[in-house]
């Protein structure tokens, strides 16, 4: 038996997960294909940042490995959210 599957941070898509997240998956696929409408774009990024990256969820688990994995996902979500919320007008171009 693969012990990773017993870990709370281990994830493997199954039919139940795919069915429960069908609209989110459809939105992500539309963004990837370049055909997403405005609602699909927002849905896809919200699901990636808040759902898949679990920014607001538990980040600490019984093992260091699981905690590191969860914090890594959160870091990715934080970086995407930071890019989404960046005030580009306040970024100064580097002097040449």
Buried (B, 14 or more C-beta within 10 A) or exposed (E): EEEEEEBEBEEEEEEEEEEEBEEBBBBBEBBEEEEBEEEBEEBBBBBBBBBBBBBEEEBEBEEEEBBEBBBEBBEBBBEBBEEEEEEEEEEEEEEE
